[in-house]
Amino acid sequence: MAKKILYTALSLVLTYNTYKLLTIFFELSPEKFSLLAILISAVAFNFLITGAVAFLGFVYPTSKILGNTYYQIKNPKTLTFWYKWLGVAFFRVFLLKTFYRNKENKKYFNGTKTGLSLFDFNTRQSEFGHLISLFLVFAISLVVLFEGHQNVFIWMQPINIALNFYPILLQRKHRMMVEKLIKKM
């Protein structure tokens, strides 16, 4: 229970800070921002929004908001094509070499049926969080764009793709393999 309260509070703090950062763009004209301020703002928006959504996903089954049919891989060939064409495998290796380099972080699946179900649930949670973040970051970037801050909008897009779109494709690829394993069991 304490973890739910703490993570919900952290999500609210990040949401509030996103709002405060956004108000700066309503108050200041674009020419007031240096390139460094633009880059920092673009990164900050992405991390604040993604973090706010992630903290909720750590303690609530947020993925259940979307039905099971959303999470089913309907066209594995198309997914595999985009996975390869966009270089998501390199992104996966980058994650494994940086954020998930510790052994305790690599324990995704323990080989049991229960472990497979947990892995499936975790891919859904992760994908849902990144999907919501992808849309929220894009929506906020549109607000910033309409306030005349084109450079912030432009910089937010590749960061959003790296932080949210690539993880969605990665989780869908994981689930494609999970679905194959479930059919074999």
HELIX and SHEET records of a PDB file:
HELIX    1   1 ALA A    2  GLU A   27  1                                  26    
HELIX    2   2 PRO A   30  LYS A   32  5                                   3    
HELIX    3   3 LEU A   35  VAL A   59  1                                  25    
HELIX    4   4 THR A   62  ILE A   65  5                                   4    
HELIX    5   5 ASN A   68  TYR A   71  1                                   4    
HELIX    6   6 PRO A   76  TRP A   85  1                                  10    
HELIX    7   7 VAL A   88  LYS A   97  1                                  10    
HELIX    8   8 LYS A  103  LYS A  106  5                                   4    
HELIX    9   9 LYS A  113  PHE A  146  1                                  34    
HELIX   10  10 GLN A  150  ASN A  160  1                                  11    
HELIX   11  11 ILE A  161  PHE A  165  3                                   5    
HELIX   12  12 TYR A  166  LYS A  184  1                                  19    
END                                                                             
